[in-house]
Amino acid sequence: MNQWITSQSGLETWLETRKSLPALALDTEFMREKTFYPQLALVQIGDADGKAALFDPLPEAEDGRDPRPDTPLTRLLSDAAIIKVMHSASEDLQALLRYCNALPRPLFDTQIAAALCGMGPGLGYQRLIAELLGAELDKSQTRSDWLRRPLSEAQQHYAAEDVTHLLAAYEILRDKLVALGRLDWLQADCERLLATGEDVPDPEPQLSFRPAERMNADQQRLLRRLLRWRDQRARSRDLPRTWVIDNDSLLALIYRKPKSRNDFEQLLDAQKRAPRRARDELYELINTEFSTEETDIPLSEPQSPWLRERSKPVRKAIADLAEKLEIPEGLLCNRKLAEQLVASGEWPDALQGWRRELLESELTPILQKSGLGAD
């Protein structure tokens, strides 16, 4: 049975009878089509009996947020005695953090758990439930408008199903992980996921912007300046980044770097989705000399044939070990991390913990043979 709840006091009443449970299922619905930050539209909480609370966060929100530091929802999220079970939680974490400045701890992400149990990478919720429980879930409301009120019965049913089956799947996956000796792997990866849920701007966004590797040093410095400006403006105005300036317009400014205001305006006007606002700021940004801090930045570089060749035996060993463990190769160590290990001879932070414990004995002889001992 599902219960529609429109206040924190109503949520507190529902949670009071479940405060001794070891785990609760948790999910959210949110919208992000026209904003930078996800707009939390619904919080679903489920118990082991298949009952769900559908908490509407909108009535008590101020500008899409609940500024109160202590509410039944924040207390649930921070309750160390209750495991919060979620599936593919990364975007839900952002929505919760934006709404109430809290994250669910401890967390058990069933998508990560499924991968560690040999069920493949990125397993969707419907398929997970079908494979573990033999139940077929409704997919019709995937692209619903969750901010609309009232929600239809179909929307409420769809939202409730996101949590009413989740604890049963959790129990199966937890038992499998215990049997495999991998529960601590799951816990470590969930803690890492929570760390990435924190909303921190990337100080070096040029490194993850793919076209950067084809740019010279000054072009990358300008790219970094524009990406950081775009991110800050998108956050302050709560707009999608590409609404501030799209990638095509951004790249046109970097490659052409117009000096005169007339050339600048003509260049932007020729773009399909050129920004109409903040042009004064943009013009100043592309024509201001680089500071000392901007000059000394890490630069993106194209993959070298040397690195690609040197990485082959390392990547082969990783693939063989992943196959032996029956887990996705990318979950164990992706290509970028493998090449980073080979290039630097040092273990990246992302490979510390259980990954390094598994990989070190396999990779150290290969790295030493190549004269690339890793620390």
N, C-alpha and C positions, 0 to 999 in steps of 0.2 A: 504494500500500500504506500502511495506517495503522498507527501504532505507539502503543500505550498506555504512558504513562510516569508513574510514581508518585513520582519523586524529582527534586530539582534536579540531582543527579549524572547521572541518566539523561537529563535534558533537555540537559545540557552535552554529553554524547556525541553526541546527535542533532544539535545545533547545530554541533559542531566541524567536521563535514564540509560545512557550509553557510556557514561564516563569511566566505567570499569572495563570496557572492552579493550582487548589488546590491539585491535586494528580497525580502521574505518576506511572505506573507499572514498576517494575525493576526485572531483573533476570540475571543470569550469566551461562555460560558454562565453565567448567574448567576440567583439568586432574590432577590426583594425584596418578597414579599407580606406578610411579618410583621415586617419590619425597616426601620429608617431607611436603613441603608447596604446597598448590594448585596452579597450573599454570593457571592463568586466560587466557581464550581463546576467550571469546566473552562476551559482555555486551549488553543485550536487554532492551530497554526502550520503553514503549507503552503509548499512550494517550487514551482518552475516545472515540475517533473516530475510534479506531481500527487500527491506524497507528503505525508502529514500526520502531525504529532505531536499526540497528544491528551494533554496534560499535566494530571494530576489534582493540584490544589493542596491537597487536603484532608489527606492524610497528614502533611504537614510543617507544617501551619498551627497557630497558637496563637490560639484564639478567632477563627478565620476570617481570620487575618492571618499573614504571614511577616515577622517583625521584623528579619530579617537584611538589612543595607543592600546587601550585595554577593552576588548570586546569578546564575546563568546567565540567569534571566529578566530581572532588572533590567539586566544588562549588554546583553542583546539590545535591550531597550526604549530604552536610552540610546546605543546604537551609531550614531553619526552616519553611518557608511558604509553602513548597511542601511536602506533605506526600508521602513517598516512600512505595508503596504497593508490598510486596513480598510474596511468598509461601514457607514455610519451609526453612527459610532464613539462618539457622545456618552456613552451609558450604559456602554459597554465601558470608556471612560476612567475613569469613576467607580469601576467595579469593580476595575480594575487599581490605581488610586491607593489605594483602601482596602486592598487585599491587600498590596501591596509598596511603596507610597509612590513609585511611578515611573510616568511616562507615556511613550508611544512617540514618539520623535523620531528622524528626521523622519517625518511622517505623510502618507499619501496616502489621503484618504477618497473612495471611488469614488462615493458618493451625491452629494457635492458636485461631483465631476468630471463626473458624468452631467448634472447641471443646467447646468453651464457649457458642456457640449457640445450643449445644446439638446434633451435627452431628457426634460425636465420636472422639476418639483419633487418631492422626497421619493420618488424611485423605489425600490421595494423590491428586495431582493437577488434573489429568484427571477425577477422580471420583467427585471432588468438582465441576468442570465445568459441568459435566454431570448432577449432582443433582440440581445445581442452575440454569443452563442455558439450559440444554437439548442438549448440543453440545458434539459431540464425537471427541476427539483429536487424532492426529497421535502419535503412540507410537514407531514407527519403528526406530527412531534415538537415542534411549535412551543411547545406548552404543557406540556412534560414536566416532571417533578420531577428537576432536574439535580443535586440534592444526594443523591439516592438512590444507593446502591451495592449491587451492581454496576450500572453502566449497561447497558441492553440493547444488542444488536447494532444494532437500529434507531436507538437514540439515538446510538450511536457513528458510524453511517453518516451520519446527518443532520448531526452536528457536523462531521464531516470534510468534507462537501460545502460547508460554509460557507467553507472555505479552498482546496479543491482546484481550484476554477474561478476563484478571485479574481485570481490573477496574470495569467491570460490576458485577463481583462476590463481589468485595470489597464494592460496594454501597449497595448490598443486605445484606451483613454481618454487615456492619456498622449500617444500619437502624435497624436490629434485635438487635444488642447490645445496641443501644440507647433505644429501646423499653423495653429491659430487665433490663436496668439500669446497664449494665456491660461494657460500653465502657472504663471506667477508669480501669477495671480489665485488659482489653486488653492492654491498654497503659502501665500499670505497668509491665506486663509480657514481652512486647516488649523491654522496657528499661532494664529489667533483661537479656533478650536475647542479647542485644547489649553489656552489661557488660561482658558476657561470651565470646563474640566474640573477646575481647582483647586477644592477644597472650601472655599469661603469663605461664611459666612453673609451673607445680604442685610441690610445695616444699615437699609434703609428698605423693609421688606416690604409696607407699606401701599400703596405706589405700584403694585404689581403685583397687588393684591387687588381684583378688579373692583367689588364692592359699595362700596368706599371712596369712590368718586366721588359717591355719594348721601349721604354722611355729613357732618355738620358738623365743625368743627375739633377739638373735644374728643372726639368719637366716633372720629375718625381717630387721635388721640393714644392713646386707649385701645386701639384696634385694633392699632397699632404695638407697644404694650407687650405685649399678649397674644400676638401673632404671634411676637415675639422670644422670649418665654418658652416658647411651645410648641416653637419650633425648638430652643432650647437643651435642653429636657427630652427631646425626641425623640432628639436626638443623644446625650445622656448615657446614655440607657436603650436606645438602638438600637431605637426603635419608630417605626412610621409616624406622621407628624404627627397625622393624624386619630384615632389611637388615644389620643393625649394629650387632645385635645379636638377634636371635629368642628366643621365650619364653622357648622352650624345652632346648636349650643350657644354657640359663640363670639359669633355675631351676636345671639343672644337676650340674652346678658349685656351687650353693648354698647348695644343699643337700650333695654333695660329698666333696666339698672344698679341692681339691687336694693340697698337700703341696709341692711336688716335681714338677719340670718343666716337667719331663718326664710323670708323671701321668696326669698333666694338659693337655699336648698335646694329650695324648692317649684318654682322656675323650672327648675333643672337636672333635678329628678326628672320634670318634664313633658316633657323632651326624649327622643327615641327612643334616642339613643346618648350620653347624658350621661356625663361622666367620673365614676368612683367614687372615684378617688384624687386627691390634690393639691387637694382642695377648700379647705383652709385657705389655701394659697398663692393660689388663684384669688380667694377672697373678699378677701384683703388687696390683691391686684393691682387689683381694680376699685374699691377704696375708698381708695386712697392718692393723695394730691395729686400733680399732675404737677411734676416737677423743671424747672429752667430749661432744661436740655438737651432735655427732652421737649416743652417748649412751642414751641421754635424748630425745627420739623421741616418738611420739604417736604410739602405736602398734595396729594392727588389731586383733580383737578377734572374735572367733566364737560366733554366736548368742546363748545366754544362754536360757535354758528352762524357767527360771524365767521371762526373758524379753519377751519371746514369749507369755507366759501365761498372764502377766500383760498388754500386748499390745492389747489383743483380744477385750476387751470392747471399747477401744479407736478406734481401727480400724473398729469395727462394727458401732460406731457412725459416723465415717468419711464416711463409705460406705452408710449409711442411708441418710446423708446429701447430698452426691453427687448424689444419686438417686433422691432425692427431687428436687435438682437444675437442674437435667438432664445434668450433666457434668461428664466426666470421673473421677473415684475415684483417679487415679494417678495424674491427673491435680490438684485436690484439695489438696491432701496430700498423697504421696506414702508411702509404708511400711517402708522404711529406715528413713524417717523423723518422722513418727509416733513413731517408736521405739526410735529414738533419743530424742524425746520429753518426752517419758515415762522414759527413762534411766537417763536423766539429770534434768528433772523437769523444763527446760527452753525452751522457744520458739526459735527454730532455725531461723537463718536469712532468710532462704528460705520460712518460713511460715509467715513472717511479712507482713503487708499491708492487702489487702482484704481477704486473707486466714485466718489470725488470727482474723480479725473482724467477720468472719463467724463462725470460729471454737471455739473461746474462750468460748462463752456461752454454747456450746454443750459439750465441753471436760472438762471444769474446774470442774464441779461437779463430774465427773468420776475420775479425777486425785486426787481431794481432798478426795474422798471416799477411794482411794487407798493409801492415805498419800503421794501423789506426786504432791503437788501444783506447778503449772507452773508460772514462772515469765516472 
